[in-house]
Amino acid sequence: MTTMSVAQAVAARKSVRAFTDQPVDLAVVEELLKEAAWAPSGGNLQPWRVWLLAGEDLAAFKARVVELRDEFPMGQGPEYDIYPPDLWEPYRTRRFENGQQLYAAIDIPREDRAARIGQFGKNFEFFGAPVAFLVGIERKMGPPQWSDVGMFLQSFMLLATERGLGTCAQEAWTSWHQVAYEMIDIPEDVMIFCGMAIGYEDTAHPINNWRSERADASEWIHRAEVRR
Ligand SMILES: Cc1cc2nc3c(=O)[nH]c(=O)nc-3n(C[C@H](O)[C@H](O)[C@H](O)COP(=O)(O)O)c2cc1C
């Protein structure tokens, strides 16, 4: 196992959207999840809830989604707004450009809606990852606890990076929450936040060979000038 500094793991982590067939030991993923649970959370509530999917269970879950995709190509509908409606600047452009870059990497022109939908649909196969999970949070929890779940997820992704595993967090799964409740014993008082695809990166796949950008720090770091 290569050792990475935290800075190296942060820099190396990226969303991986194509995986090799190399199996992933579920025990390793469980270990990484337990390590990730050292993430901080307000009041130490540890509000994350995880449902692991692998092997035949993962296959059966994906097969049910495939069955329904003729009727619902984009999913049965999200349970929360993935983005606020009518996204405004600078977020609108950031999102747009990220999408452009992703589709350009795999030679899909913006106008080719069918191809874009086809690529988007790979979300619903966990991008071919051999292991995945759904992460949820009790509906009664609020924004502070959602933020805790985010820290837990990033901790998991960094630890996975260190182990040589690729990951992709997937809010897209909210669009299949009904299937998740139907197929998995997830209590209805838990809202599914997102999925996580986990596996070994297919480094030859062009979808993995581009890097998302970041806004210039001057757009969001402010030196507070305190009125006095
Ligand atoms: C909570 C969360 C949910 C996400 N959902 C999806 C998703 O459904 N599908 C997808 O392809 N990428 C998804 N992403 C990945 C983002 O698009 C990605 O993090 C962003 O473009 C920055 O790229 P990077 O992760 O490669 O640094 C998600 C990321 C986060 C943090």
Ligand as a Chemical Component Dictionary entry (heavy atoms), coordinates in Angstrom:
data_LIG
# 
_chem_comp.id                   LIG 
_chem_comp.type                 NON-POLYMER 
_chem_comp.pdbx_formal_charge   0 
_chem_comp.three_letter_code    LIG 
# 
loop_
_chem_comp_atom.comp_id 
_chem_comp_atom.atom_id 
_chem_comp_atom.alt_atom_id 
_chem_comp_atom.type_symbol 
_chem_comp_atom.charge 
_chem_comp_atom.model_Cartn_x 
_chem_comp_atom.model_Cartn_y 
_chem_comp_atom.model_Cartn_z 
_chem_comp_atom.pdbx_ordinal 
LIG C1  C1  C 0 -22.761 14.780 -2.807  1  
LIG C2  C2  C 0 -22.284 14.634 -4.221  2  
LIG C3  C3  C 0 -23.113 14.071 -5.171  3  
LIG C4  C4  C 0 -22.686 13.907 -6.486  4  
LIG N1  N1  N 0 -23.528 13.315 -7.396  5  
LIG C5  C5  C 0 -23.059 12.987 -8.634  6  
LIG C6  C6  C 0 -23.852 12.236 -9.532  7  
LIG O1  O1  O 0 -25.000 11.884 -9.260  8  
LIG N2  N2  N 0 -23.311 11.878 -10.723 9  
LIG C7  C7  C 0 -22.036 12.239 -11.079 10 
LIG O2  O2  O 0 -21.601 11.862 -12.176 11 
LIG N3  N3  N 0 -21.264 12.980 -10.253 12 
LIG C8  C8  C 0 -21.744 13.342 -9.032  13 
LIG N4  N4  N 0 -20.952 14.044 -8.155  14 
LIG C9  C9  C 0 -19.585 14.404 -8.544  15 
LIG C10 C10 C 0 -19.433 15.872 -8.850  16 
LIG O3  O3  O 0 -19.906 16.161 -10.134 17 
LIG C11 C11 C 0 -17.932 16.208 -8.717  18 
LIG O4  O4  O 0 -17.549 16.049 -7.377  19 
LIG C12 C12 C 0 -17.556 17.611 -9.173  20 
LIG O5  O5  O 0 -17.827 17.782 -10.535 21 
LIG C13 C13 C 0 -16.057 17.871 -8.913  22 
LIG O6  O6  O 0 -15.291 16.904 -9.575  23 
LIG P1  P1  P 0 -14.305 15.904 -8.808  24 
LIG O7  O7  O 0 -15.117 15.122 -7.837  25 
LIG O8  O8  O 0 -13.760 15.016 -9.907  26 
LIG O9  O9  O 0 -13.265 16.715 -8.144  27 
LIG C14 C14 C 0 -21.383 14.297 -6.851  28 
LIG C15 C15 C 0 -20.559 14.871 -5.892  29 
LIG C16 C16 C 0 -20.993 15.049 -4.599  30 
LIG C17 C17 C 0 -20.074 15.661 -3.578  31 
# 
loop_
_chem_comp_bond.comp_id 
_chem_comp_bond.atom_id_1 
_chem_comp_bond.atom_id_2 
_chem_comp_bond.value_order 
_chem_comp_bond.pdbx_ordinal 
LIG C1  C2  SING 1  
LIG C2  C3  SING 2  
LIG C2  C16 DOUB 3  
LIG C3  C4  DOUB 4  
LIG C4  N1  SING 5  
LIG C4  C14 SING 6  
LIG N1  C5  DOUB 7  
LIG C5  C6  SING 8  
LIG C5  C8  SING 9  
LIG C6  O1  DOUB 10 
LIG C6  N2  SING 11 
LIG N2  C7  SING 12 
LIG C7  O2  DOUB 13 
LIG C7  N3  SING 14 
LIG N3  C8  DOUB 15 
LIG C8  N4  SING 16 
LIG N4  C9  SING 17 
LIG N4  C14 SING 18 
LIG C9  C10 SING 19 
LIG C10 O3  SING 20 
LIG C10 C11 SING 21 
LIG C11 O4  SING 22 
LIG C11 C12 SING 23 
LIG C12 O5  SING 24 
LIG C12 C13 SING 25 
LIG C13 O6  SING 26 
LIG O6  P1  SING 27 
LIG P1  O7  DOUB 28 
LIG P1  O8  SING 29 
LIG P1  O9  SING 30 
LIG C14 C15 DOUB 31 
LIG C15 C16 SING 32 
LIG C16 C17 SING 33 
# 
